[in-house]
Amino acid sequence: MSIFEIGMLICFGAAWPTSILKTLKSKTVAGKSVVFMIIVELGYISGICYKLTGNLDKVIILYILNAIMVSFDISLYIRYRKTDTKQYQG
């Protein structure tokens, strides 16, 4: 278990609740990139796979929590992108 890995996951993980709350309050996803979120999600899934293939430790919990938050943010993007599209069409 690396303290640097833990620090990285905590710092990245701290950003997702802020992003999620902003979307829930504003009900808009303007400025968000679903491609970026999918890339980040794939990174967390890769980290989970790494932990499951012989390097298992408690850090996997942070990977899972972050992956859940990103998944939720992606679901909000899917939910609200239609609202944004309607607003821009007038």
KEMISE-249068 format. One record per atom (N, C-alpha, C): atom name; x, y, z. Coordinates in Angstrom, 3 decimals. Each point is the difference from the previous one (the first is absolute). Layout:
BEGIN
@name=CA, px=X, py=Y, pz=Z
...
***
This chain:
BEGIN
@name=N, px=0.856, py=-1.179, pz=0.000
@name=CA, px=-0.856, py=1.179, pz=0.000
@name=C, px=0.897, py=1.236, pz=0.000
@name=N, px=-0.243, py=0.882, pz=-0.950
@name=CA, px=0.824, py=1.188, pz=-0.132
@name=C, px=-0.750, py=1.236, pz=0.496
@name=N, px=0.649, py=0.778, pz=0.817
@name=CA, px=-0.591, py=1.237, pz=0.502
@name=C, px=-0.270, py=0.964, pz=-1.145
@name=N, px=0.822, py=-0.053, pz=-1.050
@name=CA, px=-0.180, py=0.881, pz=-1.147
@name=C, px=-1.231, py=-0.405, pz=-0.820
@name=N, px=-0.213, py=-1.291, pz=-0.128
@name=CA, px=-1.193, py=-0.501, pz=-0.684
@name=C, px=-1.259, py=0.413, pz=0.772
@name=N, px=0.048, py=-0.133, pz=1.298
@name=CA, px=-1.128, py=0.395, pz=0.853
@name=C, px=-0.257, py=1.502, pz=-0.141
@name=N, px=1.064, py=0.792, pz=0.047
@name=CA, px=-0.138, py=1.454, pz=-0.137
@name=C, px=-0.614, py=0.395, pz=-1.329
@name=N, px=0.433, py=-0.632, pz=-1.081
@name=CA, px=-0.537, py=0.286, pz=-1.326
@name=C, px=-1.482, py=-0.332, pz=-0.061
@name=N, px=-0.380, py=-1.151, pz=0.530
@name=CA, px=-1.407, py=-0.414, pz=-0.045
@name=C, px=-0.882, py=0.889, pz=0.875
@name=N, px=0.516, py=0.440, pz=1.127
@name=CA, px=-0.774, py=0.905, pz=0.865
@name=C, px=-0.178, py=1.358, pz=-0.678
@name=N, px=1.059, py=0.523, pz=-0.595
@name=CA, px=-0.101, py=1.299, pz=-0.676
@name=C, px=-0.954, py=-0.067, pz=-1.188
@name=N, px=0.141, py=-1.022, pz=-0.835
@name=CA, px=-0.912, py=-0.151, pz=-1.131
@name=C, px=-1.419, py=-0.223, pz=0.502
@name=N, px=-0.127, py=-0.819, pz=1.025
@name=CA, px=-1.317, py=-0.316, pz=0.544
@name=C, px=-0.706, py=1.207, pz=0.602
@name=N, px=0.752, py=0.961, pz=0.503
@name=CA, px=-0.599, py=1.196, pz=0.590
@name=C, px=-0.667, py=0.875, pz=-1.055
@name=N, px=0.429, py=-0.104, pz=-1.237
@name=CA, px=-0.560, py=0.830, pz=-1.065
@name=C, px=-1.372, py=-0.480, pz=-0.466
@name=N, px=-0.256, py=-1.287, pz=0.061
@name=CA, px=-1.246, py=-0.530, pz=-0.565
@name=C, px=-1.258, py=0.431, pz=0.748
@name=N, px=-0.016, py=0.017, pz=1.330
@name=CA, px=-1.222, py=0.475, pz=0.665
@name=C, px=-0.339, py=1.449, pz=-0.373
@name=N, px=1.019, py=0.822, pz=-0.174
@name=CA, px=-0.218, py=1.384, pz=-0.405
@name=C, px=-0.640, py=0.063, pz=-1.385
@name=N, px=0.517, py=-0.781, pz=-0.914
@name=CA, px=-0.545, py=-0.048, pz=-1.352
@name=C, px=-1.436, py=-0.511, pz=-0.005
@name=N, px=-0.252, py=-1.026, pz=0.777
@name=CA, px=-1.339, py=-0.586, pz=0.087
@name=C, px=-0.987, py=1.001, pz=0.588
@name=N, px=0.377, py=0.656, pz=1.095
@name=CA, px=-0.894, py=0.978, pz=0.637
@name=C, px=-0.299, py=1.178, pz=-0.924
@name=N, px=1.005, py=0.449, pz=-0.729
@name=CA, px=-0.200, py=1.106, pz=-0.940
@name=C, px=-1.035, py=-0.384, pz=-1.053
@name=N, px=0.111, py=-1.211, pz=-0.528
@name=CA, px=-0.954, py=-0.456, pz=-1.011
@name=C, px=-1.396, py=-0.150, pz=0.590
@name=N, px=-0.086, py=-0.556, pz=1.192
@name=CA, px=-1.312, py=-0.168, pz=0.626
@name=C, px=-0.675, py=1.341, pz=0.279
@name=N, px=0.772, py=1.001, pz=0.405
@name=CA, px=-0.567, py=1.319, pz=0.287
@name=C, px=-0.403, py=0.738, pz=-1.271
@name=N, px=0.882, py=-0.029, pz=-1.005
@name=CA, px=-0.237, py=0.787, pz=-1.205
@name=C, px=-0.839, py=-0.733, pz=-1.044
@name=N, px=-0.041, py=-1.322, pz=0.103
@name=CA, px=-0.717, py=-0.838, pz=-0.970
@name=C, px=0.486, py=0.248, pz=-1.427
@name=N, px=1.286, py=0.280, pz=-0.118
@name=CA, px=0.622, py=0.189, pz=-1.305
@name=C, px=1.375, py=-0.651, pz=-0.003
@name=N, px=0.416, py=-0.445, pz=-1.168
@name=CA, px=1.322, py=-0.619, pz=-0.116
@name=C, px=0.901, py=0.814, pz=-0.932
@name=N, px=-0.370, py=1.241, pz=-0.199
@name=CA, px=0.801, py=0.884, pz=-0.841
@name=C, px=1.425, py=0.053, pz=0.536
@name=N, px=0.949, py=-0.170, pz=-0.876
@name=CA, px=1.411, py=0.032, pz=0.380
@name=C, px=0.577, py=-1.328, pz=0.426
@name=N, px=-0.844, py=-1.019, pz=0.131
@name=CA, px=0.495, py=-1.323, pz=0.370
@name=C, px=0.323, py=-0.804, pz=-1.251
@name=N, px=0.968, py=-0.875, pz=0.108
@name=CA, px=0.378, py=-0.873, pz=-1.105
@name=C, px=-0.231, py=-1.447, pz=0.404
@name=N, px=-0.950, py=-0.629, pz=-0.675
@name=CA, px=-0.273, py=-1.405, pz=0.295
@name=C, px=1.181, py=-0.871, pz=-0.421
@name=N, px=0.713, py=0.396, pz=-1.033
@name=CA, px=1.183, py=-0.760, pz=-0.433
@name=C, px=1.046, py=-0.003, pz=1.111
@name=N, px=0.226, py=1.158, pz=0.600
@name=CA, px=0.945, py=0.100, pz=1.117
@name=C, px=-0.421, py=-0.918, pz=1.143
@name=N, px=-1.291, py=0.056, pz=0.355
@name=CA, px=-0.475, py=-0.817, pz=1.110
@name=C, px=0.143, py=-1.493, pz=-0.302
@name=N, px=-0.226, py=-0.395, pz=-1.234
@name=CA, px=0.149, py=-1.412, pz=-0.375
@name=C, px=1.464, py=-0.417, pz=0.091
@name=N, px=0.905, py=0.872, pz=-0.426
@name=CA, px=1.434, py=-0.305, pz=0.100
@name=C, px=0.410, py=-0.171, pz=1.462
@name=N, px=-0.476, py=0.895, pz=0.857
@name=CA, px=0.307, py=-0.101, pz=1.435
@name=C, px=-0.581, py=-1.295, pz=0.563
@name=N, px=-1.231, py=-0.306, pz=-0.389
@name=CA, px=-0.650, py=-1.237, pz=0.470
@name=C, px=0.814, py=-1.231, pz=-0.414
@name=N, px=0.487, py=-0.006, pz=-1.236
@name=CA, px=0.842, py=-1.115, pz=-0.456
@name=C, px=1.289, py=-0.090, pz=0.813
@name=N, px=0.529, py=1.141, pz=0.401
@name=CA, px=1.180, py=0.012, pz=0.864
@name=C, px=-0.281, py=-0.635, pz=1.355
@name=N, px=-1.136, py=0.336, pz=0.596
@name=CA, px=-0.366, py=-0.608, pz=1.282
@name=C, px=-0.259, py=-1.500, pz=-0.155
@name=N, px=-0.636, py=-0.393, pz=-1.081
@name=CA, px=-0.236, py=-1.430, pz=-0.246
@name=C, px=1.328, py=-0.733, pz=-0.173
@name=N, px=0.945, py=0.633, pz=-0.671
@name=CA, px=1.337, py=-0.599, pz=-0.138
@name=C, px=0.671, py=-0.157, pz=1.357
@name=N, px=-0.142, py=1.008, pz=0.852
@name=CA, px=0.561, py=-0.088, pz=1.350
@name=C, px=-0.630, py=-1.122, pz=0.803
@name=N, px=-1.317, py=-0.172, pz=-0.141
@name=CA, px=-0.698, py=-1.090, pz=0.687
@name=C, px=0.509, py=-1.346, pz=-0.506
@name=N, px=0.138, py=-0.132, pz=-1.318
@name=CA, px=0.514, py=-1.255, pz=-0.576
@name=C, px=1.411, py=-0.295, pz=0.491
@name=N, px=0.831, py=1.035, pz=0.072
@name=CA, px=1.360, py=-0.172, pz=0.514
@name=C, px=-0.025, py=-0.533, pz=1.423
@name=N, px=-0.869, py=0.570, pz=0.819
@name=CA, px=-0.092, py=-0.448, pz=1.393
@name=C, px=-0.530, py=-1.432, pz=0.091
@name=N, px=-0.913, py=-0.360, pz=-0.866
@name=CA, px=-0.594, py=-1.345, pz=0.046
@name=C, px=0.919, py=-1.088, pz=-0.546
@name=N, px=1.020, py=0.387, pz=-0.760
@name=CA, px=0.885, py=-0.996, pz=-0.609
@name=C, px=1.310, py=-0.169, pz=0.762
@name=N, px=-0.093, py=-0.038, pz=1.304
@name=CA, px=1.165, py=-0.343, pz=0.790
@name=C, px=0.558, py=1.103, pz=0.865
@name=N, px=-0.542, py=1.176, pz=-0.077
@name=CA, px=0.492, py=1.115, pz=0.803
@name=C, px=-1.089, py=0.534, pz=0.915
@name=N, px=-0.853, py=-0.880, pz=0.464
@name=CA, px=-1.175, py=0.388, pz=0.773
@name=C, px=0.388, py=0.588, pz=1.358
@name=N, px=-0.510, py=1.182, pz=0.248
@name=CA, px=0.104, py=0.626, pz=1.312
@name=C, px=-1.204, py=0.923, pz=0.178
@name=N, px=-0.050, py=0.700, pz=1.112
@name=CA, px=-1.171, py=0.815, pz=0.329
@name=C, px=-0.179, py=1.204, pz=-0.916
@name=N, px=1.018, py=0.339, pz=-0.770
@name=CA, px=-0.084, py=1.139, pz=-0.918
@name=C, px=-1.073, py=-0.239, pz=-1.072
@name=N, px=-0.314, py=-1.253, pz=-0.244
@name=CA, px=-1.033, py=-0.317, pz=-0.993
@name=C, px=-1.323, py=0.684, pz=0.351
@name=N, px=-0.237, py=0.223, pz=1.281
@name=CA, px=-1.231, py=0.682, pz=0.431
@name=C, px=-0.063, py=1.409, pz=-0.593
@name=N, px=1.126, py=0.696, pz=-0.020
@name=CA, px=0.033, py=1.343, pz=-0.570
@name=C, px=-0.258, py=-0.032, pz=-1.498
@name=N, px=0.588, py=-0.981, pz=-0.691
@name=CA, px=-0.252, py=-0.148, pz=-1.434
@name=C, px=-1.495, py=-0.236, pz=-0.249
@name=N, px=-0.600, py=-0.863, pz=0.794
@name=CA, px=-1.422, py=-0.328, pz=-0.174
@name=C, px=-0.876, py=1.215, pz=0.290
@name=N, px=0.280, py=0.705, pz=1.081
@name=CA, px=-0.787, py=1.198, pz=0.333
@name=C, px=0.095, py=1.055, pz=-1.101
@name=N, px=1.204, py=0.227, pz=-0.494
@name=CA, px=0.182, py=0.976, pz=-1.075
@name=C, px=-0.720, py=-0.446, pz=-1.266
@name=N, px=0.091, py=-1.280, pz=-0.327
@name=CA, px=-0.679, py=-0.516, pz=-1.188
@name=C, px=-1.513, py=0.160, pz=0.119
@name=N, px=-0.536, py=-0.203, pz=1.184
@name=CA, px=-1.443, py=0.178, pz=0.223
@name=C, px=-0.383, py=1.464, pz=-0.215
@name=N, px=0.804, py=0.916, pz=0.531
@name=CA, px=-0.312, py=1.422, pz=-0.165
@name=C, px=0.067, py=0.427, pz=-1.460
@name=N, px=1.004, py=-0.481, pz=-0.721
@name=CA, px=0.105, py=0.348, pz=-1.415
@name=C, px=-1.178, py=-0.593, pz=-0.775
@name=N, px=-0.375, py=-1.232, pz=0.323
@name=CA, px=-1.161, py=-0.617, pz=-0.651
@name=C, px=-1.261, py=0.831, pz=0.240
@name=N, px=-0.164, py=0.475, pz=1.214
@name=CA, px=-1.161, py=0.827, pz=0.319
@name=C, px=0.039, py=1.318, pz=-0.774
@name=N, px=1.189, py=0.589, pz=-0.101
@name=CA, px=0.148, py=1.243, pz=-0.753
@name=C, px=-0.309, py=-0.232, pz=-1.483
@name=N, px=0.436, py=-1.118, pz=-0.542
@name=CA, px=-0.314, py=-0.333, pz=-1.388
@name=C, px=-1.512, py=-0.172, pz=-0.178
@name=N, px=-0.647, py=-0.637, pz=0.967
@name=CA, px=-1.450, py=-0.180, pz=-0.088
@name=C, px=-0.721, py=1.358, pz=0.042
@name=N, px=0.515, py=0.941, pz=0.803
@name=CA, px=-0.573, py=1.344, pz=0.021
@name=C, px=0.203, py=0.693, pz=-1.339
@name=N, px=1.146, py=-0.215, pz=-0.599
@name=CA, px=0.267, py=0.576, pz=-1.323
@name=C, px=-1.032, py=-0.508, pz=-1.003
@name=N, px=-0.215, py=-1.292, pz=0.011
@name=CA, px=-0.980, py=-0.594, pz=-0.920
@name=C, px=-1.395, py=0.555, pz=0.284
@name=N, px=-0.330, py=0.145, pz=1.260
@name=CA, px=-1.326, py=0.491, pz=0.396
@name=C, px=-0.228, py=1.447, pz=-0.431
@name=N, px=0.978, py=0.878, pz=0.199
@name=CA, px=-0.188, py=1.425, pz=-0.220
@name=C, px=0.468, py=0.508, pz=-1.357
@name=N, px=0.678, py=-0.804, pz=-0.783
@name=CA, px=0.461, py=0.503, pz=-1.303
@name=C, px=-1.177, py=0.324, pz=-0.902
@name=N, px=-1.090, py=-0.741, pz=0.130
@name=CA, px=-1.192, py=0.269, pz=-0.809
@name=C, px=-0.601, py=1.352, pz=0.379
@name=N, px=0.018, py=0.337, pz=1.267
@name=CA, px=-0.487, py=1.296, pz=0.457
@name=C, px=0.847, py=1.110, pz=-0.601
@name=N, px=1.322, py=-0.174, pz=0.005
@name=CA, px=0.898, py=1.003, pz=-0.573
@name=C, px=-0.249, py=0.162, pz=-1.493
@name=N, px=-0.210, py=-1.092, pz=-0.699
@name=CA, px=-0.251, py=0.043, pz=-1.441
@name=C, px=-1.265, py=0.790, pz=-0.298
@name=N, px=-1.058, py=-0.210, pz=0.783
@name=CA, px=-1.261, py=0.712, pz=-0.196
@name=C, px=0.168, py=1.491, pz=0.261
@name=N, px=0.801, py=0.371, pz=0.989
@name=CA, px=0.204, py=1.407, pz=0.318
@name=C, px=0.692, py=0.724, pz=-1.142
@name=N, px=0.968, py=-0.649, pz=-0.640
@name=CA, px=0.753, py=0.634, pz=-1.055
@name=C, px=-0.754, py=0.055, pz=-1.320
@name=N, px=-1.022, py=-0.850, pz=-0.139
@name=CA, px=-0.788, py=0.016, pz=-1.229
@name=C, px=-1.089, py=1.052, pz=0.046
@name=N, px=-0.230, py=0.544, pz=1.164
@name=CA, px=-0.913, py=1.124, pz=0.120
@name=C, px=-1.355, py=-0.392, pz=0.360
***
